[in-house]
């Protein structure tokens, strides 16, 4: 007998309309030592309808920072009544 799906603590990922977002990236600072990423590291995501802004510089990869910033933005918007 198949088991029914269990609820998870993770919310389903929110999809954003690209026209509602402004995404900016910038290069890493040179004082990071010998290992300097070759791609932009910092990411700022602005949700234009709500004016919410999320900045992420935790990861060395721009792609990871962008995903983390979008996840944080989705969490913030889910907590508000936008």
N, C-alpha and C positions, 0 to 999 in steps of 0.2 A: 504494500500500500504506500503510495507516495506521500511524503510529508508536506503539509501546507507551507507556503512561504512564511518566513518569520519576519516581523518588522525589524528594521535595523535602526541604529542611532544616527546613521548618516542620512542627511536629506538628499533627495534626488538633485543632481546637478541642474542649476538653472541656466537656461539658454538666454543669451542676451542678443538683442538686435545690434549688429555692428554699427548702425547709424546712431545708436544711443550711447556709444562708448568713444572716449578719446584715450588712446593708449600711447604713452611716450616711453622711450627707453634712452638710457644714457650709458656711456662707457664707464668701466670701473676706474676707481682712483689708482694712480700709479704707486701709491705707498703700500700695496698689498704684498710686496715681496717678490720673490722670483717667479712664483706661479701666478701669472696674470691671464685671465681668460681672454680669448680672442674675440669674444662677442660682447655685446652690451649686457651688463649685469643688472642694473637697476631698472625697475618698471613702475610707472605710475598709471593707474587706470581711473578715469573719471567717468561716472555715470551721469550723463548730461541732464536727463529729466529730473533727477533728485539732487544733483550737485554733490553727491558723495564722491570722495576721493580716497583711494587706497594706494599706498606706496609699499613696494616689497623689494628688499635688497638682501634677503637672507641667503639666497643660493648663488652659486657662481654662474648658473645658466640663466639666460634671459627667458627661456621657455619655461623653466621651473618657476621663476619669479612671476611670470605672467599668469601661469596656472594658479599659483598661490594667491595672487592678487585678485583674480576673478572669483576664486572660492571664498575669499574673505568678503568681497563685495556682495556675493550672493547671500552669505550669512548675515551681513548687515542689513540688506534689503528685506530678507525674510523676517527679521526681527522688527522691522518698521512697517508702517502702513502706507507704503508708496504704491 
